[in-house]
């Protein structure tokens, strides 16, 4: 199967009209239409690989255009050729002498790289007949390392250090794998408290979630302080003092403002404040981290951190206490591996960003690998979960008692239902007919 | 003229086959085809505005796609409406609740924002009948401040501090304007030593440049140390000990490697090492700056610094000794104003990036404004110059005795010759017919 030659890459603009019900609304993204640039690669052996990157509606067509530009690097290549030197292939896509100017490794072109390489990883896992997490867990340490581009991060993590981490991760690996298959990976929920939800809805959703076994809850904040106080008080009352509360400002504040605002919410004992300011502001996050440490509130960020160089600095500057990797913003599994290993070296827990469309499906593979092969710890670790749009996937996530149960189907859980893709294609799909603005 | 309503925005993919002669080649961009996404906005009054962003060939079509997505914010708006609250208009483009996900303020979408807003600034300057630098120099300080989005930078520069800088800049402003009109703004040349040029060509070009009055020279380095030593020695021999030499690695190295490599070139006394590592690596640049300070070598960077938040941190971390703004990567004049003012506060000289297509034409306006109204100093300051492709512009730069002479035509010098645009449109233009890969 590894001999398969990639003969075709197609990409679709697939959008869900989530803004109609304020699902996913936050302080900066008030009307998201959860969307994906959806990639299918076909091979001469008949095997297909599926990949995606997540977007919020408008602009998806730009990412689609970028995927089309990258397809020239993929079509005509053998899977074996790619994975025999995946680092070189990664760099081929990210460091083309002409294309890198419009990045490099950031924004649209990096999102497109993620979509394309997610499809390649899906293809690889399918070719090996394993779910992606298992492909990674079983992979030889040196082979794993050979997938990572260490350019620009060797001052924080050398290849040898990365290898040492993976070798150390061998200890107890089988037991952790068994544990995951039995118990699953702990999750927290963001589904209860989007910023557009009225209090009554929030109350009802939290109460139901508690009954379903959820113990960790995230609230969107940042538009109005008095609203935030009221909402946080309400949720803390419902979930009680021992359950976990996190707050998320989605980049709403300047540095000083972030410190003042979060201090006003300290009485509700949030574990972390997520995205207090610009995702690019490493030093700002460091200042906020330092100011909030005495209050016992950590800083979490990463869903809009665009590459390993930014994560490296967030770690070097002690600018975050929770690393939130994203399966669709970083350059696929390759770059996520680099971040997981750096986080391990700097002893900062990884708590992935998920939600949107497909992000839960994808990132569960990475965090399972992190626990089984890298961090070997569940302390202060959990993976975001949002209960949306899973029904459009062929192998949707399975949550049991607020835990992600390890996927069993071969691949990266990236395949969408054909019918869903057709109906939601923008602008020609049925769902978008007669929709305002389409 | 300010009442003009924008009725149409069109954008073209315009590429020059510069890779054929290795013009513009460096350690990371070995075969650039200098290109632009070229924007024309039309108004109901007949006045037009021209804008562009610079690219390296492949991927220009992606930026064009992003410009098209942004045009919805522009078409139907009055110029007066835009400039009466330019900060709000800037944020409309950069912070749309759906579109910001594919940035925010970085990569493709920020390049497209630059192209669109450069056209708006051109239109504004034309409506006022002034070259852009003069529009800025004559503008009321409060009006200037109202064009800047201070979000995420108030911990480094408040509106009041920015205002104070501009008010202080009033002293001696008229004399400096007269001085510029007479002498022009000092430039340095990068035309002599692209990495793809053989020694003989390099020697000849340097010798000619010296005759033409050039005293500051930049050499591309970073592929092979022995080559770099040979090339630097050669140039230093030709230009002598008192002229200025700068070296530019175009992001080739990791942090440790940068320090070692540049130390090996210290004997040639470069004023700065430009882009030693990843443009995203603020802390890396700080480490390199600290290591090279005892050798008297500064760090310069900025041409791929994607927004004001990144420049803020480079300044806060003392990570650079020369700020290299770019007229087409930052969000047009609006964001460049923020950077010029921050650089002034941190007392770091601005030495703009130029070259490519149109970058010299545009950035000369910004650096003239910087000298006349902000920094009031020429110490360690100069603007890059590359002698390429100026013939395609309606108001090309005028260099006299290695100085940029202030443009006199109304606008931002962004208008290209219609014939040039037609011939170089990709892929349908005459120049690209029968070209390999087209």
Interface residues (C-beta under 8 A of the other chain):
Chain A: X28 X29 X30 X31 X32 X33 X55 X56 X57 X58 X59 X61 X62 X63 X65 X66 X69 X95 X96 X97 X98 X99 X100 X101 X102 X103 X104 X105 X106 X107 X108 X109 X110 X111 X151 X152 X153 X154 X155 X251 X254 X255 X256 X277 X278 X279 X280 X281 X282 X283 X284 X287 X304 X306 X307 X309 X310 X312 X313 X316 X317
Chain B: X28 X29 X30 X31 X32 X33 X55 X56 X57 X58 X59 X61 X62 X63 X65 X66 X69 X95 X96 X97 X98 X99 X100 X101 X102 X103 X104 X105 X106 X107 X108 X109 X110 X111 X151 X152 X153 X154 X155 X251 X254 X255 X256 X277 X278 X279 X280 X281 X282 X283 X284 X287 X304 X306 X307 X309 X310 X312 X313 X316 X317
